[in-house]
C-alpha cells in the first residue's frame, strides 16, 4: 500500500484563507466581501434569534447589509476534515454585528483549483 500524502499543506492554508474572507467581510460589514468566500449556489441553515434562517446564501448577505460591521468579532478557524476536493471548517465566533456568538460549519468544494464554501450550517448561542 502506498504511503502518499494526498492533501498538501497549501490546501489547508487555502481553505482557511477562503473562510477568512467571510470573517473579514463580517468585520467590515461588506456583503460583497463576504460573498468572495461562497460559491454562487451556496446554501445556509441555522437559527437566528430562535427563527430558522435557511435557503440561499443571499440570506447571509441580507443579514450583513441590514446589520453592518462587527469590529469586535473574534474567531477561531479549524479545518476538521479535508480531502483533495472537499473540506469542512468549524468557525468559532464571538461578537458578530448583533453581538451574538456562533458555531458555524462551512463545507467547501475545490473546483478549478479554487476553494469556495458551498454550505454553511450554524448555531447561535444565547447572550
N, C-alpha and C positions, 0 to 999 in steps of 0.2 A: 504494500500500500504506500503510495507516495506521501511524503510529508511536505506539503506545499502550502505556503501562506497565500490564501486567495484574496484577501482584502488588505490592500496596502494602508499604511498609516495615513497617507494623504487622503484616503476616502473618509476616514474618521474626521479629519480636520475639515474636509469639505462639507460633511453632514452638519457638524457643529456650526460652521460658518453660515450655512443656509438658515438654520434655526435662529442664529444670532441676528440675521436680517429682520426676522419677526420681532425679536426683542427690541432691537434698535428703533424699528418703526413705532412700536408701542411707546417707547421712551419719549420720542418727539411728537407723537400723536399724528403720524402721517400714514394714512391708509395705503397710499401708493408705495411707500417703502415697505410696509408690512407685506403687501402683495408680491413683492420680489421673491419672497420665500415660498410662495404657494403655486402649485400647478393651477392652471386656469379652471380646471374642472374639480378642484378640491372641495371637500365637504367637511362640516364640523358638527359635533353634537356635544351637548353638555347642559348643565343647569346654571342659569344666571339669575340670582335673586329668587331662587326656587322655581323658576319657569324654564321649561325645556326650550333651548335655542338650538335649532338644528336645521340642516339642509346645506345649501350652497355656502361657500366661504364668503360670499358677499355679506352675509350676516356679521362676520367679524369686521369687515371694512366699514360697515354702517356703524357698528359699536365704536370703532376708533374715531370715525368722523363726528359722532354725537358726543363722545366723552373726552376727547382731546388727549393731551400728553400725560405722561406718567414719569415725571423726572425723578421720583424716588424709587422707581421699580428696582427690585433686586431679584436675580435669577441664578439658578444653577442648572446647567445643561448636562445630562448624562446620556450617552449612547448606550442603550440597554440591549440592542441587538443590531447586527449588521451582516449583510451578505453582499456579493458583488453588485446587486441591483436594488436592494431594499434596506431600510433601516428604521429603527424605532428610537425616538429620543424622548426622555422624560424631562419636562420643564417644571422645575420647582420655582414658583413665582410669588413674590410678595409685593404688595402696594401698587396695583395697577392704577389706571386712570380713575376708577371709582373707589380706590383704597382697598380693594379686595385681594385675597390670596387664592392661589390656584395650584393644582397639579394638572398639567397637560401631558398628553401622549401624542406625539406627532409621528405619523408614518410617512416615510419618504420613499420616493422612487427615483432611480437613476435612469435617465433617458437621454440618449445622445451625449453622454458624458457629463450631464448636469443633474444635480440633486434638487428635487422640489418636494415640498410637503403635499401629499395627496389627501391626507385625512388628519383631522385634529379632533380628539375627544378630551374633555376636561371635566374637572371637579372644582367647584367654587366652595371655599370654606366660609363659615360664618365669622363675622368680625365682632 
